[in-house]
Structure formats: C-alpha cells, structure tokens
Amino acid sequence: RVGDLQAFSVAPSHLEFAPGMAKAFLYPRPGYVPKVPSAAPRPVVLQAFCPSPFRDPDQQNLNCMCPVRALDTCVHRAALWRKTDQLFVCYGPPKRGLPASKHVLSRWIVDAITQAY
C-alpha cells in the first residue's frame, strides 16, 4: 500500500544497513497505523544481489541492480536537498525535497511498471 511506503524514514533509527551492505532494514515511523492493522509493524528487509566479494563479472553486474545499493545511493544523493526525514521525497521543482504524496507515489509506481513492459 502507498500509505505503507509513506511510513518509511531515512532517520538512523528507522533505516539500517547490515555490514557489507548485505541487507537493509526499513522500519516504519513511530505512530504509523497501517490501513489493515495486524500484529506490530515489522521491518521490511531488502536483500542485496550478490554482495561483494564477487566471484565473476556476472555477479558484479548483478550488484549494479542491487536494491540495497540503490537505496543507499538514493538516500545519500537526496540528503543535499531533502527537507523531511520521509524516505520518498519529490525531486522536481517546486516541491523538491518535500514528502511525496500518496498520489505522487502511486504515479511513480504506475510509471515504473509501464516502463518495465
């Protein structure tokens, strides 16, 4: 759900990277109540694609598509202009650095799916 995506934060207490960038743990912000409440919110765990050391060039190529590496890069590059601790922020003017709305997140997902096919 898009609301679940809005609950993620780049604050150090809500985003952790395992040693060697093997995994990333995304914890929802405090006070977040999911639309469909269940047990206590659990972190989302992203696994790295072929973390180093690499045995062959194919593993190094897979690492270029790694979601953990992409998350780390995105967080660090947006840090220069980020105006909120929400993970997903707008990147274009005039709302650059502001939290991405549910509508914007939905559009990004649809655009990504459309481009993939």
N, C-alpha and C positions, 0 to 999 in steps of 0.2 A: 504494500500500500504506500501511496505517496506520503501520507502522514507519517508513516514509519521512517521514511527517508529523511523527513524534516527533523526527526528527533536526534539525528546524529550530530556530533560536535567534534571540533578539532582540538578542544581543550585537552591538555595532557592527561587528565583523569578519565577522559572518555574515548581516547584513541591511543592504542598501544601497538608498538611494533615488536615482534619477537626478535631475539638476537639473530643476526644474519639475514634479516628481512624474510624469514621463512613463513611468517604469518602476520596478520594484522587483526586486532580486536577492536570492534566498534561497539561502544556502549551507548544506550540511549541516555539523553539528558535527564536529570532528576525532575520529577514532576510529570514526566511524559506518561500519558494514559493512552494505550492503544485503542483503536476503534473496536476491536474484538478482544476484550480483556481475557487473559488466560492466567497462567502462573506468572511469577515475577519475570519481568523482561530479561532476556538473556542476550549476551553479546552476539553480534554477527562476526563470524570468524572467516577471514579470507585466507586461503592457502596460496603460497607462491607457486608459480610454474617453474619447475626446475631451478631451484635456488643454487647459487654457486657453492662449491666449485663445479665447473662444467666438464663433462667427460668428452663432449664432442661439439662441433659447431651448431648442430641442431638444437641442443639444449640451450646454448647461448641465444639462439634465435627465439626459442620459446620464452626465455626470460624477458625478451623485449615486449612481450604481450602480457606480462605478469600483472595481475590486478593489485598486488601489494606494492609493487614498484610504481605503478601508475598512481595509486593513492598517495604515496609518499611524495612523488613529483608534484602532483596537483596541490597538495597541502602547502608545500614549500613555495611554489611559484605564486600562489594566490595570497600568501602571507603578506606580501608587499602592499596589497591594496584591500585586503579583507577588512570589513567593518563590523563583523559579527563572528561569534565562535561556531555558528551553524556550519556544517560540512559543505553543503551545497549553496553556493553564492552566485549571483548574477555576474557575468563577465563583460557585458557591454554597457556602454553609456545609455542612459543617465543613471542606471541603478547598479553600476559596477561596485562589487563588494558587499552589497546588501543581501539579506537572505532571499533565496529563491522561493517563490510562492508554490503552492500545490499545482497551480495551472502551468507555471513555467516548468516544473519538474516533469509533469505529465507530457508536455510538448517535447522536452528533451528525450524522453523515453520513446515516444512515437517516432521522432526523427531518427533516433538510433536504430530502431527496428526497421524503419523504411530504408535507410541507407544499407543495412545489412542484407536486404533482399533486393 
